[in-house]
Amino acid sequence: MHFFQHNAPVFEALAEYKQNRMVHFDVPGHKGGRANRDLTEFLGDRCMSADINSSKPVDNLCHPVSVIRDAEILAAEAFGAANAFFMVGGTTSSVQAMIMTACKRGDSVIMPRNVHRSAINALVICGAVPVYINPGLNKRLGIPLGMMVEDVKRAIKENPGAKAVFLNNPTYYGICSNLREITALAHTHGMLVLVDEAHGAHFYFGDGFPIPAMAVGADMAAVSMHKTGGSLTQSSFLLCGKDMNAGYVRQIINLTQTTSGSYLLLASLDMSRSHLAMQGTRIYKQALSLAEYARVEINEIGGYYAFSRELCDGDAIYDFDATKLSVHTRDIGLAGVEVYDLLRDEYGIQIEFGDIGNILALITAADRGLELERLISSLSEIKRLYQKDSAGMFDHEYISPAVRLTPQEAFYSEKKSLPTAQTAGCICGEFVMCYPPGIPILAPGERITREILDYIAYAKEKGCFLTGTQDMDTREIQVLI
């Protein structure tokens, strides 16, 4: 049977399966919601009845041969990939599958240090060795940038045996690298190109966006559909180019992904892909228009800087995703996380994140003009009521790490806990990061410096949510003995 992009094979199979009124003596134990009426009233009968186990009529995620396979083929076509895999462990599982496909224990992978924790977690699991490229730093905004082509050239020259080059595209702030040139460079030297496109699903379906990974011939890309593509939280696609062995990739995925894939997540991926393929150009045009309106209005307040494509320099900021409403706050004397907290606690507005110097509001076509006006007016009032002197504020997010051991070696070494303030000079044995965005301040195997400890103390003082440590309050850090 030939399907078209308006089809959603998983959703259609679930609808047909429900009509058959099957009697269930299998998992899940809630039996269509009958076991827990409170849960069913909360989620709804249709949702609970679609939460089913793998069986022949609805296929099996670990070894799809019918409707899930049909849906994968449609997804690959929509994204311009050779193969697409439905991922129900979030884009974390997609990122880890990319690295574990490309690298075995001892293999090197070139990557920027400002990767999401999922990438370094993959190194802990598989034993690959990172070759970090320190990203550029915008001095005004204090944020890490993309990967510069010359830095990638240098890393490839110094590490000719590396198996892959890994990129963030875009970064959390919307910054993109020169993906086409870096991909061509890596392929010239026989290296795979792995792209974390967690925040770039919309690049494939709209006009005026940075070029996506599959369009430049990247080998694998992790696409977080739930972030900007409209699917349910925790659902993602892993895309592969023509030179990847799809059977081997699926084996790698099945090492860690659940054998009980949620059909709610699968159906949401299937339906969202269909929606974007049919309507994406229109809805993302609307999202861009909303973001640009908000950007102009916020900049007119004064003190804030909602940045965009004017930053582009053809290298470290090769392109910019204008749907990312990234706003610099330090000039009004407030850390981004302070503005983030004020918006939530005092104005009832939940944005994506706030860090030391910036906030990020994620804009999609589902946002409404009145809500944007509320955000703009709230930022204006925050400036009027809370603005203070910016003297003494931290002026940068990124601190170059001193790597002493591989993440796997350090994570599994003998360790002891020390008070955080007493760890300067020690080798870190765990992660320390603000979440969101989940980019490690410290990763296993890195030397702890006084600058890093000052940053951690400052982040805690400003209200950043620190994660990754065994000690839930980050009063202690695990260091190598």
C-alpha positions in Angstrom: 0.0 0.0 0.0 1.3 3.4 -0.9 0.8 6.1 1.7 0.9 9.9 1.4 1.9 12.5 3.9 -1.7 13.1 5.1 -1.8 9.5 6.3 -0.9 8.5 9.9 -0.6 4.7 9.9 -0.1 4.3 13.6 -3.0 6.5 14.5 -5.2 4.8 11.9 -4.3 1.3 13.2 -5.1 2.4 16.8 -8.5 3.7 15.7 -9.3 0.5 13.9 -8.0 -1.6 16.8 -10.3 0.3 19.2 -13.3 -0.4 17.0 -12.7 -4.1 17.2 -13.5 -4.0 21.0 -10.8 -6.5 21.9 -10.9 -8.2 25.3 -7.6 -7.7 27.1 -5.8 -10.2 29.2 -2.4 -8.4 28.6 -0.6 -5.4 29.9 -1.1 -2.6 30.7 -3.0 -3.5 33.9 -5.3 -0.6 33.9 -7.3 -2.4 31.2 -8.3 0.7 29.2 -8.6 2.8 32.3 -11.1 0.7 34.2 -8.6 0.0 37.1 -8.2 3.7 38.1 -11.2 5.9 37.3 -9.4 9.0 38.8 -6.6 8.6 36.2 -9.1 8.0 33.4 -11.1 11.1 34.4 -7.9 13.0 34.3 -6.5 11.7 31.0 -9.8 10.8 29.3 -11.3 7.6 28.0 -9.9 7.9 24.5 -6.3 8.4 25.8 -6.5 5.4 28.2 -8.1 3.1 25.6 -5.2 3.9 23.2 -2.6 3.1 25.8 -2.1 -0.5 24.7 0.6 -3.2 24.4 2.4 -4.2 21.2 0.5 -6.8 19.2 0.2 -7.9 15.6 -2.5 -5.3 14.5 -0.4 -2.4 15.8 3.1 -3.6 15.2 6.1 -3.6 17.5 8.5 -0.7 18.0 11.6 -2.9 18.5 11.0 -4.8 15.2 8.5 -2.9 13.1 7.1 -4.7 10.0 3.7 -3.1 9.4 2.1 0.2 10.6 5.1 1.5 12.5 7.4 0.7 9.6 5.0 2.5 7.3 5.0 5.5 9.6 8.8 5.4 9.7 9.0 5.5 5.9 6.6 8.5 5.8 8.7 10.3 8.4 11.9 9.6 6.5 10.3 11.1 3.4 9.0 14.1 5.2 12.4 14.9 6.7 14.4 14.1 3.6 16.2 11.2 5.3 17.0 7.7 4.1 15.6 6.2 7.4 13.7 7.5 10.4 13.2 5.9 13.8 10.5 6.6 16.3 12.1 7.3 19.6 10.1 7.2 22.9 12.9 7.9 25.3 13.2 11.6 24.3 15.9 13.1 22.2 18.3 12.0 24.9 17.8 8.4 23.5 18.4 9.7 20.0 21.6 11.5 20.9 22.9 8.5 22.7 22.0 6.2 19.8 24.0 8.4 17.4 27.1 8.3 19.5 26.8 4.6 20.3 26.3 3.8 16.6 29.4 5.8 15.6 31.8 5.0 18.4 33.0 2.0 20.4 35.1 2.1 23.6 38.3 4.1 23.0 37.1 5.7 19.8 37.3 9.5 19.6 34.5 11.9 18.7 35.0 15.6 18.1 32.3 17.7 19.8 31.7 21.1 21.3 32.0 21.2 25.1 28.6 22.9 25.4 26.7 19.7 24.5 23.6 18.5 26.3 24.3 16.1 29.2 22.8 13.3 27.1 25.9 13.4 24.8 28.4 13.1 27.6 26.2 10.4 29.3 26.6 8.4 26.0 30.4 8.7 26.5 30.1 7.3 30.0 28.0 4.4 28.7 30.1 3.4 25.6 33.6 4.6 26.6 34.2 6.8 23.7 36.7 9.6 24.1 35.7 13.2 23.6 37.8 15.7 21.7 36.3 18.9 22.9 36.2 22.1 20.8 35.7 25.1 22.9 32.9 27.2 21.3 33.4 30.8 20.7 32.0 33.3 23.2 30.0 36.4 22.6 31.4 38.9 25.1 28.3 41.1 25.2 25.9 38.2 25.8 28.2 35.8 27.6 26.9 32.8 25.7 28.7 30.0 23.9 28.4 30.1 20.1 28.6 27.5 17.3 31.6 25.5 16.1 34.0 27.5 13.9 35.2 25.8 10.8 38.9 26.4 11.5 38.5 24.9 14.9 37.0 21.8 13.4 39.8 21.6 10.8 42.4 21.8 13.6 40.7 19.1 15.6 40.5 16.8 12.6 44.1 17.4 11.8 45.2 16.6 15.4 42.8 13.6 15.7 42.8 11.9 12.3 41.4 8.7 13.7 38.3 10.3 15.2 35.1 8.5 14.1 32.7 11.4 14.1 32.1 15.1 14.4 29.1 16.0 16.7 27.4 19.4 16.5 24.6 21.2 18.3 22.4 22.9 15.6 20.8 25.0 16.8 22.0 25.8 20.3 19.5 26.4 23.0 19.8 30.1 22.2 19.1 29.6 18.4 22.7 29.8 17.1 23.7 27.6 14.2 27.1 26.6 12.9 28.2 26.3 9.2 26.7 22.9 9.0 27.3 22.4 5.2 31.0 23.1 5.3 31.6 21.2 8.5 29.8 18.2 7.1 31.8 18.3 3.9 35.0 18.6 5.9 34.3 15.7 8.1 33.3 13.5 5.2 36.5 14.3 3.3 38.4 12.8 6.3 36.1 9.7 6.6 34.3 10.9 9.7 30.5 10.7 10.4 28.5 13.8 11.1 26.1 13.6 14.0 23.8 16.5 14.6 21.8 17.3 17.8 18.8 19.1 16.2 16.7 18.8 19.4 15.5 22.4 18.9 15.4 22.4 15.1 12.5 20.1 14.0 10.9 23.1 12.3 13.9 23.7 10.1 12.6 20.9 7.8 9.1 22.3 7.3 9.3 26.1 7.0 10.8 28.9 4.9 13.5 31.2 6.2 15.1 28.8 8.7 18.7 27.6 8.9 19.4 24.6 6.7 18.7 21.3 8.4 21.1 18.3 8.9 19.6 16.0 6.3 19.7 18.7 3.6 23.5 19.0 3.9 24.2 15.2 3.9 24.8 14.7 7.6 24.8 11.0 8.6 22.5 11.2 11.7 20.3 13.8 13.3 18.3 13.7 16.6 15.1 15.7 16.2 13.0 16.6 19.2 9.5 16.7 17.8 7.9 17.5 21.1 9.9 20.7 21.4 8.8 22.5 18.3 7.0 19.9 16.2 3.8 19.5 18.3 4.1 15.8 19.5 3.8 14.7 23.1 6.7 15.2 25.6 9.4 12.5 25.4 8.8 11.7 21.7 11.6 12.2 19.1 12.9 11.1 15.7 16.3 9.7 14.9 17.1 10.5 11.3 19.7 8.7 9.2 21.4 9.4 5.9 21.9 7.0 3.0 25.3 5.6 4.1 24.1 4.5 7.5 23.3 0.8 8.1 19.7 1.1 9.3 19.6 -2.5 10.7 22.7 -1.8 12.9 21.2 1.5 14.0 18.1 -0.2 15.2 20.1 -2.8 17.1 21.9 0.1 18.9 18.6 1.8 19.7 17.2 -1.5 21.1 20.2 -1.7 23.5 18.6 1.0 25.7 15.2 2.0 24.4 12.1 0.4 26.1 10.5 -2.7 24.8 7.2 -1.2 25.9 6.9 1.7 23.6 4.0 4.0 24.4 1.4 4.1 21.6 0.3 7.5 22.8 3.8 8.8 22.0 4.0 6.9 18.7 0.7 8.2 17.5 1.6 11.7 18.5 4.8 11.5 16.4 2.9 10.0 13.5 0.1 12.6 13.6 2.5 15.5 14.2 4.7 14.5 11.2 1.6 14.4 9.0 0.5 17.8 10.3 3.9 19.4 9.6 4.2 17.9 6.2 0.8 19.3 5.2 0.7 22.6 7.2 4.3 23.3 8.3 5.1 26.2 5.9 2.0 28.1 7.1 2.3 27.5 10.8 6.0 28.3 11.0 5.5 31.5 9.1 3.1 32.4 11.8 5.6 31.5 14.5 8.3 33.6 12.9 5.9 36.6 12.7 4.9 36.3 16.4 8.6 36.0 17.5 9.7 38.9 15.4 6.9 41.1 16.8 7.8 40.2 20.4 11.5 40.8 19.7 10.9 44.3 18.4 8.6 45.2 21.3 11.0 43.9 23.9 13.9 45.8 22.4 11.8 49.0 22.5 11.5 48.6 26.3 15.2 49.3 26.7 17.7 47.5 28.9 16.8 44.1 27.4 18.3 42.8 24.2 16.3 40.3 22.2 18.9 39.2 19.7 18.5 37.7 16.3 20.2 37.4 12.9 22.1 40.7 13.3 24.6 38.6 15.3 25.4 36.4 12.3 29.1 36.6 11.4 29.4 33.8 8.8 31.3 31.4 11.2 30.7 31.0 15.0 27.2 32.4 14.4 26.6 31.2 10.9 22.9 31.4 11.2 20.1 32.0 13.7 16.7 30.5 14.4 14.5 33.5 14.7 11.7 31.6 16.5 13.9 31.5 19.6 13.0 34.6 21.6 16.4 34.8 23.4 16.6 37.9 25.6 19.7 39.2 27.3 18.8 40.6 30.8 22.1 41.5 32.5 22.0 45.2 31.5 19.0 45.7 33.9 21.0 44.2 36.7 19.1 40.9 36.8 20.3 37.4 36.0 18.2 35.6 33.4 17.1 33.1 36.1 15.9 36.0 38.3 13.7 37.3 35.5 12.6 33.7 34.8 11.5 33.3 38.4 9.8 36.6 38.5 7.8 35.9 35.4 6.6 32.6 36.8 6.0 33.6 40.5 4.7 37.1 40.1 3.2 37.2 36.6 2.0 33.6 35.9 4.2 33.2 32.9 6.3 30.1 32.4 9.1 30.5 29.9 11.6 27.9 28.7 14.6 28.8 30.9 16.7 31.5 32.4 20.4 31.3 33.0 23.1 33.7 34.3 22.5 36.4 31.7 19.6 35.4 29.4 16.1 34.1 29.2 14.5 32.1 26.4 10.8 32.1 25.4 9.9 29.4 22.9 7.5 30.7 20.3 5.3 28.5 18.1 2.2 29.1 16.0 0.1 27.9 19.0 1.0 31.0 20.9 -1.5 33.9 21.0 -1.1 37.6 20.5 -2.6 38.4 23.9 -0.2 36.1 25.6 2.8 37.7 23.9 1.5 41.1 25.0 1.3 39.9 28.5 4.9 38.7 28.3 6.1 42.1 26.9 4.2 44.1 29.5 5.5 41.9 32.3 9.1 42.3 31.2 8.5 46.1 31.1 7.1 46.1 34.6 9.9 43.8 35.9 12.4 46.4 34.6 10.6 49.2 36.3 10.2 47.5 39.6 13.3 45.4 39.9 16.1 47.0 37.8 19.4 47.4 39.7 23.1 48.1 39.1 24.7 45.3 37.0 28.1 45.8 38.6 29.6 42.5 39.9 27.4 40.2 37.8 28.9 37.3 36.0 29.5 38.2 32.4 29.7 34.7 30.7 28.0 31.3 30.7 30.8 29.1 29.5 34.0 28.2 31.2 36.6 26.1 29.2 37.1 22.8 31.0 40.4 21.2 31.8 39.9 17.5 30.9 42.0 15.0 32.7 40.2 11.7 32.2 37.5 10.3 29.9 34.0 10.6 31.2 33.6 6.8 31.6 36.9 6.3 33.4 36.2 9.1 35.8 32.6 8.2 36.5 33.5 4.6 37.4 36.6 5.5 39.4 36.8 5.4 43.2 35.4 8.6 44.6 34.8 10.5 47.8 32.5 13.4 48.7 34.0 16.7 49.6 32.3 20.0 50.5 31.9 21.9 47.2 34.0 24.8 48.3 36.9 22.5 49.1 37.2 20.7 45.8 39.4 23.2 43.9 42.2 21.3 42.1 40.3 17.9 42.4 39.1 15.8 39.4 35.3 15.7 39.3 33.6 12.3 39.3 30.1 13.4 38.5 28.1 16.0 36.6 27.2 19.5 37.8 24.8 21.5 35.7 22.0 24.0 35.7 18.8 22.5 34.3 17.5 23.7 32.0 19.4 23.8 29.7 21.3 20.8 30.9 24.8 21.7 29.6 27.3 20.5 32.2 29.3 23.1 34.2 31.4 20.1 35.2 31.5 16.7 33.7 33.3 13.5 35.0 37.0 13.7 34.4 37.4 17.5 34.5 39.5 19.5 36.9 37.6 21.7 39.3 38.9 25.2 39.3 38.2 28.2 41.6 36.5 30.0 38.6 34.1 27.1 38.3 33.3 27.0 42.0 32.7 30.7 41.9 30.3 30.2 39.0 28.5 27.4 40.9 28.1 29.5 44.0 26.8 32.4 41.9 24.3 30.2 40.0 23.0 28.9 43.3 22.7 32.4 44.7 20.7 33.5 41.7 18.3 30.6 41.9 19.5 28.2 39.2 18.4 24.6 39.6 21.6 22.6 39.9 21.4 18.9 39.1 23.7 15.9 38.4 25.3 15.5 41.8 24.5 12.7 44.3 24.0 15.4 46.9 20.7 16.9 45.9 21.6 20.3 47.3 25.1 20.4 45.6 26.7 21.1 49.0 29.1 18.3 48.2 30.8 17.0 45.0 32.1 13.6 44.3 35.8 13.8 43.4 38.3 11.1 42.4 40.4 9.7 45.2 
